[in-house]
Amino acid sequence: MEITPEIKEKLEKINAKYAALGQDMGSYLDGLLYADTVKYWDYIAIDTLLSLQKPRTSFPDEVIFIVYHQITELYFKLALREFEQVSEKEDLTAEFLVERTTRINRYFEALTKSFEIMVQGMEKEQFLKFRMSLLPASGFQSAQYRLIEIASTDFINLVHKDVRSNFKGTEPIKEMYQNIYWKEGATELDSGKKTLTLEQFEERYSDEFISFGEKHINTNLWQCYKSLPQVDQERDDVIIALKQNDVNVNINWPLVHYKSAVRYLHRAPDDIAATGGTNWQKYLPPRFQKRIFYPELWSEEEVNNWGKTWVEEVLGKQS
């Protein structure tokens, strides 16, 4: 093989790289010589990946339920990486913020569009049986989704709307966390007490959520947006990206879960409690929660009608 000038140049750069680290390039070339080739199944860890589905029952549709939730968590992982890149970016530009926010939007749009796998892809009779073996576990307990919420906005916007006016937004994260909106979604329908689902979730993750919130007081996506020059804050592409993020996370994603709950858990005149006893009727509809990451970007009318059109449309189709 001829050592072309291009190859020689690359070897010199590699040598300089390892020399700067106090390492001998020849030893690394020996490692390259003896190393096995990369195989797709090893790189993706296919065998491990396909072994991660552990059904608790013999109902075949339970595997659909497991796989889709695992896919969801992988997309959440990707989204959190984008939030991290924005929060840690030095000399943040509007272009960078839009690009990363658009990536997050794509992840959520892919999940929302594919949710028919859950809504239409399981037999209702199977689901209502195998779900009982999952108690008290619930999708409510997705810690990554909570981290996405915290990474998106000022913590005050996650405080339950009924008590939000009691806070200025400058209180310690730990204090606001005690009034975070989603706790109401895991209370017992009859007694109003915390479900075991919520108790276990808080025990496992509360410290992490509070720490994450403290870390992102000045580096959540909204604060990153506010750090841009005013002219960039007023750019259409920036505002559109953030507003779409708001809709994706706070309307479209809860709504597809609501559609699923209506399909599987609605039984007139009574509703079946969700897995873990979560209060899905009040927790999932966006118009009830009025959770909005970027309220300053929306008109008063849009805020007042937050998610209303979407919910009414779903209820109409299900009736």
Buried (B, 14 or more C-beta within 10 A) or exposed (E): EEEEEEEEEEEEEEBEEBEEEEEEBEEBBEEEEEEEEEEEEEEEEEEEEEEEEEBEBEBEBBBBBBBBEEBBEBBBEEBBEBBBBBBEBEEBEBEBBBBBBBBBBBBBBEBBEBBEBBBEEBEEEBBBBBBEEBEBBBBBBBBBBBBBBBBBBBBBBBBBEEEBEEBEEEBEBBEBBEBBBBBBBBBBBEEEEBBBBBEBBBEEBBEEBBEBBBBBEEBBBBBBBEEBEEEBBEBEBBBBBBBBBBBBBBBBBBBBBBBBBBBBBBEEEEBEBBBBBBBBBEBBBBBBBBBBBBBEBBEEEEEEEBBBEBBEEBBEEEE
